[in-house]
Amino acid sequence: MLYPLEIMLLHCPSLSWRKPQFPAICLPVSVWRMESSSLASPGAEGDDSPMEGSSKRRRRMKDLAFSSDEKEVLKLYEMLESNTRKTLTDIYQKLKQTPNNSSGISYLRSRLSDLTEKPSLEPVYIGLFGSTGSGKSSLLNAIIDKEMFLPVSGESTCTSCLVQVSSGVSDKYEAKIHLLSEQEWEEELRNLKELIVRNETRSGEEEVDECGIVQEAILKLNALYGLEAENKSVDELLRIRIFNAHNIVLKESCAKVLSEQMDQFIRNQSELSEDNERELWPLVNHVEVTLSMSEFLPRGVVLLDIPGTGDFNSKRDLMWKESINKCSAIWIIGDVERIKGGKVHEVLLWEGIKALQKGPCSDIALVITKSDNLNLPVYLRERSQKKQQLNEKVPKNKRDAILERNETLKQIKGRSLRERLKKNLPADAEVFDNPDLVYTVSAAEYWQKKHLDVNETEIPILREKIRSIFLKEKKKMVSEYITEAFGIVSLAEHFNCQENLDTIKESCHENLKRYLKVKIQCLEKDIEKCFDQIKGPLNEGVRNARLSYKRILDDFLYRRRGNQGFHRTLKAVCLKNGVFASKVYHRIDLNEKISQPVYDKIGIVFQNILRTGKDTRSSLKTYLDKMENALKAEIEKVRRKMEARENNGKYQFLSPETQVIFSNLKRTIIKRKVVIFESFTVSVQKDLKLCYEEAAKMKGKNSCEKMKNILREGFERKVKGGMFERARYQMLQELEKLKKDILANLEKDILEMLNLALSQREASRSLPDISKEYEYMQAIYLELEDIA
């Protein structure tokens, strides 16, 4: 008996092959490793280098981030993908040269072209989410093994924008600096000038700069326009030309040189440089950094250094939100001192939990940094005062004390985090499968090794976690890619079969169409039943929101010490339609605050309905899987019946194509989750927009009280006018639109698939022979089924 990939070798005698010695944890030994330059696919590597030696070196280098066991798994999937892509390219070139331009052949060409260009893996985003000084950049530098590559926060500096880091295939290091547009900067400039306006309090004293808003605004203006820029008008400043390009690209062979060049764009200086040179960091939206081939960061993984809790600039704040919403995993970063007594990580943790509820994120962890920051005498004294530790072995040195404290923190914070997650997520959510939710790391010890060895710093553990996330996504996406490819190749191979539309074939076609219509109707009822689960909690949440909005608003507006310094904070909130990222108060979002009673009621239900992981009887994914399996079973009956009559495999493509249709649909649903989840808050913000705009216009003495009164009266008027009910309706409408789109797209795509397979086609004897490519693709598909 021939193994599937041995079939390939018979058709491609130039291949060399050998049976691999896979470790026990790897894939079945029935899989054969193939090494052939003729099958290497540039598309799979993402590079078209004409230098064969350079290409081979890239292939050797790109999997250095993985252990030997992981390399075997990765090589197998990449080999299957590469051979699939090469096969698709060969078939496409043959069809491209044929004179047949019928609608069916045009469809095949289009699908093949799309598949050859389609990446097998979308970027896997991992967000490092923490406040200034928490050690995000230091941690990221340690993970990529570049000690001072990204600027590290000091007494007067911090990361000023979102930075994303990935690895490439070239020998160069690259940074793309994305700047705000002139219109976006003009909007921020006018808002900054509004915040600088000085107002007197009732006592005649100038207001205190409570949040450092004035100081930060002046710093930005001086950095761009020079000293005393805050005293100039907006029109004067706009006449100063500072935009020469919207993007700046830096490329260097040396990491250190690139680091020095991009430092000015990433580092937020709290003081102006001595020579008063223009600094562009206030204009930077975000920065994309691509490393040279890295042995520490898998290609395809993007690490996001997400600063603070948003930004005053609308575009940067949108980038901040979008970055969180697209992460597959989020790490909440907090240093060991703040994590014990501070509340900063609680604010960040809540943002992470919301990402789990509304987006593709399925993994969250608390990463405690600077674990080497320990005063041994103080620690021992505090330790001796804890009764539960009196009988334990006393640490002899700083290393033992660090490790002991790390273990204690993991237990305490791990329990706390799990309890927090249980209150906001379904009990069987995927995140609870993780044995570890807390990591204690030391970037300083990773480099210095004074007290801890490299493994004890836990940097290698985080790298392992990154690889695990990547491999999971890689396997999933490659499997879907090969399944889709086999389906379309099966269709292309059997387009050569000339057929007549006889009574039996027509009957089978009509029966399948009727069956599909019935199943669509059943699915519609199932989706309605599924979505109805949220109506009760949503109604209850609206009632709670109506009862609590005054208290929530007053909690924000009330200041025990009066309005000293609060004027500018409130002004900033109103200028940004209820949202302001403050360094003192963290993120302020009035729309979200007054909507929170609703999310408290619907959070777990929403996550359960549109979950991305395990199925439950009440989740949408369960009903889609049920329909997919039913369709496949019915299609299989037709396939066996027709192939028995016609002795060909042209209906073989129906089952994998059905799987592709449903896989694409599920990905679309995940992307829609965010829109649906946020629709309630978006509706509230839209309703309150005029209130914010009216309050923002208040200037002069007592303007703070005037703004408060406008907001109180405006909120009350809007709530009485049905603001929360409109937001509820908007969320239900988004769910209704999702239902209609699911049903319409499924019916359209499946009917198109059936028509291609079962309807009469034009005579196509002129089509090229792709039988060898089909057998080759079939072997790959069978091998994939064996290892899945």
MARLUMZA-538616 format. One line per 5 residues: their letters; for each residue x, y, z of C-alpha. Coordinates in Angstrom, 1 decimal. Example, Ala and Ser with C-alpha at 12.3 -4.5 7.8 and 13.67 -1.06 7.14 Angstrom:
BEGIN
AS	12.3/-4.5/7.8; 13.7/-1.1/7.1
This chain:
BEGIN
MLYPL	0.0/0.0/0.0; 1.3/3.4/-0.9; 1.3/6.3/1.6; -0.5/9.4/0.3; 2.6/11.4/-0.2
EIMLL	4.3/8.5/-1.9; 1.8/9.0/-4.6; 3.2/12.5/-5.0; 6.7/11.1/-5.4; 5.6/8.8/-8.3
HCPSL	4.3/11.9/-10.1; 7.3/14.0/-9.1; 10.3/11.6/-9.4; 12.7/14.5/-8.8; 11.7/14.7/-5.2
SWRKP	14.0/13.3/-2.5; 12.3/12.0/0.6; 12.9/10.2/3.8; 10.8/9.1/6.7; 11.2/11.5/9.7
QFPAI	11.9/10.4/13.2; 9.2/12.5/14.9; 9.2/12.8/18.7; 6.3/11.2/20.5; 4.4/14.4/20.9
CLPVS	4.5/15.1/17.1; 2.4/14.0/14.2; 1.9/10.5/12.8; 4.9/8.8/11.2; 2.8/8.2/8.1
VWRME	3.7/11.7/7.1; 6.7/11.9/4.8; 9.1/14.8/4.7; 9.8/16.1/1.2; 12.7/18.3/0.3
SSSLA	12.4/19.8/-3.1; 13.4/23.1/-4.6; 10.9/22.5/-7.3; 8.0/22.6/-4.8; 9.3/25.5/-2.6
SPGAE	6.7/28.2/-2.8; 7.7/31.8/-2.6; 4.2/32.7/-1.6; 4.4/30.6/1.5; 7.5/32.5/2.6
GDDSP	6.2/35.9/1.6; 9.4/36.7/-0.3; 10.5/36.4/-4.0; 14.3/36.7/-3.6; 16.1/35.7/-6.8
MEGSS	19.1/34.6/-4.7; 18.6/30.9/-4.0; 21.3/30.9/-1.3; 19.6/33.8/0.5; 16.2/32.1/0.2
KRRRR	17.6/28.8/1.7; 19.1/30.8/4.6; 15.8/32.5/5.3; 14.1/29.1/5.4; 16.7/27.9/7.9
MKDLA	16.5/31.1/10.0; 12.7/31.6/10.2; 12.0/28.7/12.6; 14.9/29.4/15.0; 12.3/30.7/17.6
FSSDE	11.0/27.1/18.0; 12.2/24.0/19.9; 13.1/20.9/17.9; 9.7/19.3/18.6; 7.9/22.5/17.5
KEVLK	10.1/22.8/14.4; 9.0/19.4/13.2; 5.3/20.3/13.6; 5.9/23.7/11.9; 7.9/22.2/9.0
LYEML	5.2/19.7/8.3; 2.4/22.3/8.1; 4.6/24.7/6.1; 5.5/21.9/3.7; 1.9/21.0/3.1
ESNTR	1.0/24.7/2.6; 4.0/25.3/0.3; 3.1/22.3/-1.9; -0.5/23.4/-2.0; 0.3/26.9/-3.0
KTLTD	2.6/25.6/-5.8; 0.0/23.2/-7.1; -2.6/26.0/-7.2; -0.2/28.2/-9.1; 0.5/25.5/-11.7
IYQKL	-3.3/24.9/-12.2; -4.0/28.6/-12.5; -1.2/29.1/-15.1; -2.8/26.2/-17.2; -6.3/27.6/-17.0
KQTPN	-5.0/31.1/-17.8; -3.6/29.9/-21.1; -6.8/28.2/-22.2; -9.1/30.1/-24.7; -12.3/28.9/-22.8
NSSGI	-13.8/32.0/-21.2; -17.1/30.6/-20.0; -18.5/31.8/-16.6; -17.5/28.6/-14.9; -13.9/28.8/-16.1
SYLRS	-13.7/32.4/-15.2; -14.9/31.5/-11.7; -12.2/28.9/-11.4; -9.5/31.3/-12.5; -10.7/33.9/-10.0
RLSDL	-10.8/31.5/-7.1; -7.4/30.0/-7.9; -5.8/33.4/-8.3; -7.3/34.5/-4.9; -6.0/31.4/-3.2
TEKPS	-2.5/31.7/-4.5; -2.2/35.2/-3.1; -4.1/34.6/0.1; -1.9/34.4/3.2; -2.3/31.2/5.1
LEPVY	-2.0/33.0/8.4; -3.4/36.4/9.4; -1.1/38.2/11.9; -1.4/36.9/15.5; -1.6/40.0/17.8
IGLFG	-0.5/39.8/21.4; -1.1/43.0/23.4; 1.2/44.2/26.2; -1.1/46.5/28.0; 0.1/48.6/30.9
STGSG	0.5/52.1/32.2; 3.6/54.3/32.0; 6.6/52.9/33.9; 5.1/49.4/34.2; 8.0/47.8/32.2
KSSLL	6.2/47.0/28.9; 9.1/48.2/26.7; 11.7/46.5/28.9; 9.8/43.3/28.8; 9.3/43.4/25.0
NAIID	13.1/44.1/24.6; 13.9/41.0/26.6; 11.5/38.9/24.7; 13.1/39.8/21.4; 16.6/39.8/23.0
KEMFL	17.4/43.4/22.2; 18.2/45.1/25.5; 17.7/48.8/24.6; 15.9/48.5/21.3; 12.7/50.2/22.3
PVSGE	13.0/53.3/24.5; 12.6/52.4/28.2; 10.8/54.7/30.5; 12.9/56.8/32.8; 12.3/59.7/35.0
STCTS	11.5/62.1/32.1; 10.6/59.8/29.2; 8.0/57.2/28.2; 6.6/55.5/25.1; 4.3/58.1/23.5
CLVQV	2.4/56.0/21.0; 1.4/52.5/20.1; 4.3/50.4/18.8; 4.0/47.0/17.0; 6.9/44.7/16.7
SSGVS	7.2/41.7/14.3; 10.0/39.8/12.6; 10.6/39.7/8.9; 12.7/37.7/6.4; 15.3/40.2/5.3
DKYEA	18.6/41.2/6.9; 17.4/44.7/7.6; 15.6/46.3/10.5; 12.8/48.6/9.5; 10.5/51.1/11.2
KIHLL	7.5/52.7/9.6; 6.5/55.9/11.4; 2.8/56.6/10.7; 2.0/60.3/11.3; -1.3/62.0/11.8
SEQEW	-2.8/63.8/8.8; -2.8/67.6/8.8; -6.6/67.6/9.4; -6.2/65.2/12.4; -3.4/67.3/13.9
EEELR	-5.4/70.5/13.4; -8.3/69.0/15.3; -6.0/68.1/18.2; -4.3/71.5/18.0; -7.6/73.4/18.4
NLKEL	-8.5/71.1/21.4; -5.2/71.6/23.0; -5.5/75.4/22.8; -9.0/75.1/24.3; -7.5/73.3/27.3
IVRNE	-4.8/75.9/27.9; -7.3/78.7/28.3; -6.9/80.0/31.9; -10.0/80.5/34.0; -10.5/82.0/37.4
TRSGE	-12.3/80.3/40.2; -14.9/82.0/42.4; -12.2/83.0/44.8; -10.3/84.7/42.0; -7.5/82.2/41.9
EEVDE	-6.3/80.5/38.8; -7.3/76.8/38.6; -4.9/74.1/39.4; -3.7/71.8/36.6; -5.2/68.7/38.2
CGIVQ	-4.4/66.2/35.5; -1.3/67.8/34.1; -3.4/68.6/31.0; -2.0/72.1/30.5; 1.6/71.0/31.1
EAILK	1.2/68.2/28.5; -0.5/70.5/26.0; 2.2/73.1/26.3; 4.9/70.4/26.0; 3.4/69.2/22.7
LNALY	3.1/72.7/21.3; 6.7/73.6/22.3; 8.0/70.3/20.9; 6.6/71.1/17.5; 6.6/74.9/17.3
GLEAE	9.2/76.0/19.7; 9.1/77.9/23.0; 6.2/80.2/23.8; 4.1/78.4/21.1; 1.2/78.2/23.7
NKSVD	0.9/82.0/23.5; 0.3/82.0/19.7; -3.1/81.6/18.1; -4.2/78.5/16.2; -4.0/80.3/12.9
ELLRI	-0.5/81.5/13.6; 0.6/77.9/14.5; -1.0/76.4/11.4; 0.9/78.8/9.2; 4.1/77.1/10.4
RIFNA	4.8/74.3/8.0; 5.7/71.0/9.7; 4.3/68.3/7.4; 6.6/67.0/4.7; 5.3/63.4/4.6
HNIVL	2.6/61.3/6.2; 4.9/58.3/6.7; 8.6/58.0/7.4; 10.4/54.8/6.7; 13.7/53.9/8.4
KESCA	15.9/51.0/7.3; 19.2/49.9/8.9; 21.3/46.8/9.0; 22.1/47.4/12.7; 19.4/47.2/15.4
KVLSE	21.2/49.8/17.5; 21.4/52.4/14.7; 17.7/51.9/13.9; 16.8/52.2/17.6; 18.7/55.5/17.8
QMDQF	16.9/56.9/14.7; 13.4/55.9/15.8; 13.9/57.0/19.4; 12.8/60.6/18.7; 9.4/59.4/17.3
IRNQS	8.6/56.9/20.1; 10.0/58.7/23.2; 7.8/61.2/24.9; 10.1/63.8/26.5; 8.7/65.5/29.5
ELSED	11.2/68.3/29.0; 12.4/70.1/25.8; 15.8/69.4/24.4; 18.5/71.9/25.3; 19.0/73.0/21.7
NEREL	15.2/73.4/21.3; 15.1/71.4/18.1; 11.7/70.5/16.7; 10.5/67.1/17.9; 7.9/65.1/15.9
WPLVN	6.6/62.7/18.6; 3.3/64.6/19.1; 2.5/63.9/15.4; 3.1/60.2/15.5; 0.0/58.0/15.3
HVEVT	1.7/54.6/15.6; 5.0/52.8/14.7; 5.5/49.5/12.9; 8.8/47.9/13.7; 10.0/44.9/11.6
LSMSE	13.0/43.0/13.0; 15.6/41.2/11.0; 15.1/37.4/11.0; 14.6/36.6/14.7; 15.3/33.4/16.6
FLPRG	13.1/34.7/19.4; 9.9/36.0/17.8; 8.0/33.7/15.3; 7.2/35.4/12.0; 3.5/36.0/11.9
VVLLD	3.3/37.2/15.6; 2.9/40.9/16.2; 3.7/42.2/19.7; 1.8/45.4/20.5; 3.2/47.8/23.1
IPGTG	-0.1/49.5/24.1; 0.6/52.5/26.2; -1.8/53.6/29.0; -5.5/53.6/28.6; -6.0/55.6/25.4
DFNSK	-5.1/59.0/24.0; -6.5/62.6/23.9; -6.1/62.5/20.1; -9.1/60.9/18.4; -7.1/59.0/15.8
RDLMW	-4.6/57.6/18.3; -7.4/56.7/20.7; -9.2/54.8/17.9; -6.0/53.0/17.1; -5.7/52.1/20.8
KESIN	-9.2/50.6/20.9; -8.8/48.8/17.6; -5.5/47.3/18.7; -7.1/45.8/21.9; -10.0/44.5/19.9
KCSAI	-7.9/42.5/17.4; -5.6/40.8/20.0; -5.7/37.0/20.3; -4.1/37.4/23.7; -3.7/40.3/26.2
WIIGD	-1.0/40.6/28.9; -1.8/43.1/31.6; 1.6/44.5/32.6; 2.2/45.8/36.2; 5.3/46.2/38.2
VERIK	5.7/44.3/41.4; 5.4/47.4/43.7; 2.2/48.8/42.1; 0.6/45.4/41.6; 0.6/44.8/45.4
GGKVH	-1.1/48.1/46.5; -2.1/50.0/43.4; -5.3/49.9/41.5; -3.9/50.7/38.1; -3.8/47.1/37.0
EVLLW	-7.5/46.8/38.0; -8.4/49.4/35.4; -6.3/47.7/32.7; -7.6/44.3/33.7; -11.2/45.5/33.1
EGIKA	-10.2/46.6/29.6; -8.7/43.1/29.0; -11.9/41.4/30.3; -14.0/43.5/27.9; -11.7/42.4/25.0
LQKGP	-12.5/38.7/26.0; -16.2/39.5/26.0; -16.4/41.3/22.7; -13.6/40.3/20.3; -11.4/37.4/19.1
CSDIA	-9.3/37.4/22.3; -9.3/34.1/24.1; -6.3/34.4/26.4; -5.4/36.9/29.2; -2.6/36.9/31.7
LVITK	-1.2/39.2/34.4; 2.5/39.7/33.9; 4.2/41.1/37.0; 7.4/42.9/36.0; 10.5/44.0/38.0
SDNLN	10.3/40.9/40.2; 13.9/41.5/41.2; 12.9/44.7/42.9; 13.1/43.4/46.5; 14.7/44.8/49.7
LPVYL	15.7/41.6/51.5; 15.8/43.0/55.1; 12.4/44.6/54.6; 10.9/41.5/53.0; 12.2/39.2/55.8
RERSQ	10.8/41.5/58.5; 7.4/41.7/56.8; 7.5/37.9/56.2; 8.2/37.2/59.9; 5.0/39.1/60.8
KKQQL	2.8/36.7/58.8; 1.8/33.8/61.0; 1.2/31.4/58.1; 4.9/31.5/57.2; 6.4/31.1/60.7
NEKVP	7.0/27.4/60.2; 8.3/27.7/56.6; 11.9/27.7/55.6; 13.3/31.2/55.8; 15.0/32.4/52.5
KNKRD	18.8/32.5/52.9; 19.4/35.1/50.2; 17.8/37.5/47.8; 17.3/34.9/45.1; 15.3/32.6/47.4
AILER	13.3/35.5/48.6; 12.5/36.6/45.1; 11.4/33.2/44.1; 9.3/32.8/47.2; 7.6/36.1/46.7
NETLK	7.0/35.3/43.1; 5.2/32.0/44.0; 3.1/33.8/46.6; 2.1/36.5/44.2; 1.1/33.9/41.6
QIKGR	-1.1/32.1/44.0; -2.8/35.3/45.4; -3.2/37.1/42.1; -4.0/33.9/40.2; -7.0/33.2/42.5
SLRER	-8.1/36.9/42.3; -7.9/36.9/38.5; -9.9/33.7/38.1; -12.6/35.0/40.4; -12.8/38.2/38.4
LKKNL	-13.0/36.3/35.2; -15.7/34.0/36.5; -17.9/37.0/37.2; -17.7/38.2/33.6; -17.3/35.1/31.4
PADAE	-19.0/31.7/31.0; -17.7/29.1/33.4; -16.3/27.0/30.6; -14.7/29.9/28.7; -11.4/28.9/26.9
VFDNP	-9.3/31.1/29.1; -10.0/28.9/32.1; -8.1/26.0/30.4; -4.8/27.9/31.1; -3.0/26.4/34.1
DLVYT	-1.2/29.7/34.6; -2.7/33.2/34.5; 0.1/35.0/36.3; 3.7/35.4/35.4; 6.5/37.1/37.4
VSAAE	9.3/38.3/35.2; 12.5/40.4/35.5; 13.9/42.0/32.4; 16.8/43.4/34.4; 17.8/40.0/35.7
YWQKK	17.5/38.5/32.2; 20.4/40.7/31.2; 22.4/40.9/34.4; 21.9/37.5/36.0; 22.9/38.8/39.4
HLDVN	20.4/36.8/41.4; 18.3/34.8/38.9; 19.2/32.6/36.0; 17.5/33.1/32.6; 14.8/30.5/33.2
ETEIP	13.9/32.0/36.6; 13.3/35.4/35.0; 10.4/33.6/33.1; 11.2/35.4/29.9; 11.7/32.0/28.2
ILREK	8.2/30.9/29.6; 6.6/33.9/27.9; 8.4/33.1/24.6; 7.0/29.5/24.9; 3.5/30.9/25.4
IRSIF	3.9/33.1/22.3; 5.0/30.1/20.3; 2.1/28.0/21.6; -0.4/30.7/20.5; 1.2/31.0/17.1
LKEKK	1.3/27.2/16.4; -2.3/26.9/17.4; -3.4/29.6/14.9; -1.0/28.2/12.3; -2.4/24.7/12.4
KMVSE	-6.0/26.0/12.2; -5.4/28.4/9.3; -3.3/26.0/7.2; -5.9/23.3/7.7; -8.6/25.7/6.4
YITEA	-6.4/26.8/3.5; -5.7/23.3/2.3; -9.4/22.3/2.7; -10.4/25.2/0.5; -7.7/24.5/-2.0
FGIVS	-8.7/20.8/-2.4; -12.3/21.8/-2.9; -11.6/24.1/-5.8; -9.0/21.8/-7.4; -11.6/19.0/-7.3
LAEHF	-14.0/21.2/-9.1; -11.4/22.3/-11.6; -10.3/18.7/-12.3; -13.9/17.5/-13.1; -14.9/20.5/-15.2
NCQEN	-13.4/18.4/-18.0; -16.3/15.9/-17.6; -18.8/16.6/-20.4; -22.3/15.9/-19.0; -25.9/15.9/-20.0
LDTIK	-28.6/17.3/-17.7; -30.7/14.2/-17.3; -33.8/13.7/-15.1; -31.9/12.1/-12.2; -29.3/14.8/-12.1
ESCHE	-32.0/17.5/-12.2; -33.9/15.8/-9.5; -30.9/15.6/-7.3; -30.1/19.2/-7.8; -33.7/20.3/-7.0
NLKRY	-33.9/18.0/-4.0; -30.7/19.6/-2.6; -32.0/23.1/-3.2; -35.3/22.2/-1.4; -33.3/20.7/1.5
LKVKI	-31.2/23.8/1.7; -34.3/26.0/1.9; -35.8/23.9/4.7; -32.5/24.0/6.6; -32.2/27.8/6.2
QCLEK	-35.7/28.1/7.6; -34.8/25.9/10.6; -31.6/27.9/11.1; -33.5/31.1/11.2; -35.7/29.8/14.0
DIEKC	-32.6/28.5/15.8; -30.8/31.9/15.6; -33.9/33.7/16.8; -34.1/31.4/19.7; -30.4/31.9/20.4
FDQIK	-30.6/35.7/20.2; -33.7/35.8/22.3; -31.6/34.8/25.3; -30.2/38.3/25.5; -33.6/40.2/25.5
GPLNE	-34.4/39.5/29.2; -31.0/40.6/30.6; -30.9/43.5/28.2; -34.3/44.8/29.4; -33.2/44.3/33.0
GVRNA	-29.9/46.2/32.3; -31.8/49.1/30.8; -34.0/49.4/33.9; -30.9/49.4/36.1; -29.2/52.0/33.8
RLSYK	-32.2/54.3/34.2; -32.1/54.0/37.9; -28.4/54.4/38.3; -27.3/57.0/35.7; -27.7/60.0/38.1
RILDD	-25.6/58.4/40.8; -22.9/57.4/38.3; -22.8/60.9/36.8; -22.7/62.6/40.2; -19.9/60.3/41.3
FLYRR	-17.9/61.6/38.5; -18.9/65.3/38.7; -18.6/65.6/42.5; -15.3/66.8/43.9; -14.7/66.7/47.7
RGNQG	-12.3/69.6/47.4; -14.4/71.6/45.0; -13.7/72.3/41.3; -10.0/73.2/41.8; -8.4/71.8/38.7
FHRTL	-11.4/69.8/37.6; -12.4/72.4/35.0; -9.9/71.2/32.4; -10.6/67.5/33.0; -14.3/68.1/32.4
KAVCL	-13.6/70.3/29.4; -11.4/67.5/27.9; -14.2/65.0/28.5; -16.7/67.2/26.7; -14.4/68.0/23.8
KNGVF	-14.1/64.3/23.1; -17.8/63.4/23.4; -17.6/61.9/26.9; -14.2/60.2/26.5; -10.8/61.3/27.9
ASKVY	-7.6/59.4/28.5; -6.1/61.0/31.6; -2.8/60.2/33.1; -4.3/60.9/36.6; -7.8/59.4/36.3
HRIDL	-6.8/56.8/33.6; -9.5/56.4/31.0; -12.7/58.4/31.5; -15.7/57.2/29.4; -19.0/58.7/30.7
NEKIS	-20.9/56.9/27.9; -19.5/53.6/29.0; -19.9/54.3/32.7; -23.7/54.9/32.5; -24.0/51.9/30.1
QPVYD	-22.2/49.6/32.5; -25.3/48.4/34.3; -26.5/47.0/31.0; -23.2/45.2/30.3; -23.2/43.8/33.8
KIGIV	-26.4/42.0/32.9; -25.6/40.9/29.3; -21.9/40.2/29.5; -21.9/36.5/30.2; -25.0/35.9/28.0
FQNIL	-23.4/37.8/25.1; -20.2/35.9/25.4; -22.0/32.6/25.5; -24.1/33.4/22.4; -21.2/34.5/20.2
RTGKD	-18.4/32.5/21.8; -15.3/31.6/19.8; -14.2/28.5/21.6; -16.1/25.6/23.1; -19.7/25.0/22.0
TRSSL	-22.7/25.0/24.3; -26.3/24.1/23.4; -27.3/27.8/23.5; -24.4/29.2/21.3; -24.8/30.4/17.7
KTYLD	-21.8/28.3/16.8; -23.6/25.1/17.8; -26.5/25.8/15.5; -24.2/26.6/12.6; -22.3/23.4/13.2
KMENA	-25.6/21.5/13.3; -26.6/22.9/9.9; -23.1/22.3/8.4; -23.1/18.6/9.5; -26.6/18.1/8.2
LKAEI	-25.8/19.6/4.8; -22.6/17.6/4.5; -24.5/14.4/5.2; -27.2/15.2/2.6; -24.5/16.2/0.1
EKVRR	-22.7/13.0/0.7; -25.8/10.9/-0.2; -26.0/12.8/-3.5; -22.3/12.4/-4.1; -22.4/8.7/-3.7
KMEAR	-25.5/8.3/-5.9; -24.1/10.4/-8.7; -20.6/9.1/-8.7; -21.9/5.5/-8.8; -23.6/6.4/-12.0
ENNGK	-21.0/8.6/-13.6; -17.8/7.0/-12.2; -16.1/10.4/-11.6; -15.2/12.4/-8.5; -16.6/15.8/-9.5
YQFLS	-18.9/16.0/-6.5; -16.0/15.5/-4.2; -15.5/19.3/-3.9; -18.9/19.8/-2.3; -18.0/18.7/1.3
PETQV	-14.8/20.7/1.7; -16.4/23.7/0.0; -19.2/23.6/2.5; -16.7/23.5/5.3; -15.0/26.6/3.8
IFSNL	-18.3/28.5/3.5; -19.1/27.9/7.2; -15.5/28.6/8.3; -15.5/32.0/6.5; -18.9/32.7/8.0
KRTII	-17.7/32.1/11.6; -14.7/34.4/11.1; -17.1/37.1/9.9; -19.3/36.7/13.0; -16.2/37.1/15.3
KRKVV	-15.4/40.4/13.5; -19.0/41.6/13.9; -19.0/40.8/17.7; -17.2/44.0/18.5; -19.6/46.2/16.6
IFESF	-22.6/44.5/18.2; -21.2/44.7/21.7; -20.2/48.3/21.5; -23.5/49.3/19.7; -25.2/50.2/23.0
TVSVQ	-22.4/52.6/24.1; -22.1/54.1/20.6; -25.8/54.8/20.6; -25.6/56.5/24.0; -22.7/58.6/22.9
KDLKL	-24.5/59.7/19.7; -27.6/60.7/21.8; -25.4/62.8/24.2; -23.2/64.4/21.6; -25.1/67.7/21.6
CYEEA	-24.9/67.8/25.4; -21.2/67.4/25.3; -20.8/70.0/22.6; -22.9/72.6/24.4; -21.0/72.0/27.7
AKMKG	-17.6/72.3/25.9; -18.4/75.8/24.8; -18.6/77.1/28.4; -15.7/79.5/29.2; -14.8/82.1/31.9
KNSCE	-15.7/82.2/35.5; -17.9/79.4/36.9; -17.6/77.6/33.6; -17.1/74.3/35.5; -20.4/74.6/37.3
KMKNI	-22.1/75.5/34.1; -20.7/72.5/32.3; -21.9/70.2/35.2; -25.4/71.7/35.0; -25.6/71.3/31.3
LREGF	-24.5/67.6/31.6; -26.9/66.9/34.4; -29.9/68.5/32.6; -28.9/67.0/29.3; -28.5/63.5/30.6
ERKVK	-31.8/63.6/32.4; -33.6/65.0/29.3; -32.1/62.3/27.1; -32.9/59.4/29.5; -36.5/60.6/29.8
GGMFE	-36.6/60.8/26.0; -35.7/57.1/25.7; -32.0/57.1/25.3; -31.4/53.7/26.8; -34.3/52.2/25.0
RARYQ	-32.9/53.5/21.7; -29.6/51.9/22.6; -31.3/48.6/23.4; -33.1/48.8/20.0; -29.8/49.5/18.3
MLQEL	-28.1/46.4/19.8; -31.1/44.2/18.9; -31.0/45.6/15.4; -27.4/44.7/15.0; -28.2/41.2/16.1
EKLKK	-31.1/41.1/13.6; -28.8/42.4/10.8; -26.3/39.6/11.7; -29.0/37.0/11.5; -30.2/38.2/8.1
DILAN	-26.6/38.4/6.8; -25.9/34.8/8.0; -29.0/33.4/6.3; -28.5/35.4/3.0; -24.8/34.7/2.7
LEKDI	-25.2/31.0/3.4; -28.0/30.5/0.9; -26.2/32.5/-1.7; -22.8/30.7/-1.3; -24.3/27.2/-1.1
LEMLN	-26.6/27.7/-4.1; -23.6/28.9/-6.1; -21.6/25.9/-5.0; -24.5/23.5/-6.0; -25.0/25.2/-9.3
LALSQ	-21.3/24.8/-10.2; -21.4/21.2/-9.3; -24.7/20.0/-10.6; -25.9/22.2/-13.4; -25.2/21.6/-17.0
REASR	-21.9/22.9/-18.3; -20.5/23.9/-21.6; -18.5/21.4/-23.5; -15.0/21.8/-22.1; -12.8/19.3/-23.9
SLPDI	-10.4/22.1/-24.7; -9.4/22.5/-21.0; -5.9/21.4/-20.0; -5.2/18.1/-18.2; -4.7/18.7/-14.4
SKEYE	-5.1/15.1/-13.3; -1.6/14.9/-11.8; -2.1/18.1/-9.9; -5.4/16.9/-8.7; -4.0/13.6/-7.4
YMQAI	-1.2/15.5/-5.8; -3.6/17.9/-4.1; -5.8/14.9/-3.0; -2.8/13.3/-1.3; -2.0/16.5/0.6
YLELE	-5.7/16.7/1.7; -5.7/13.1/2.9; -2.5/13.6/4.8; -4.0/16.7/6.5; -7.0/14.6/7.6
DIA	-4.6/12.0/9.1; -2.7/14.5/11.2; -5.6/16.7/12.2
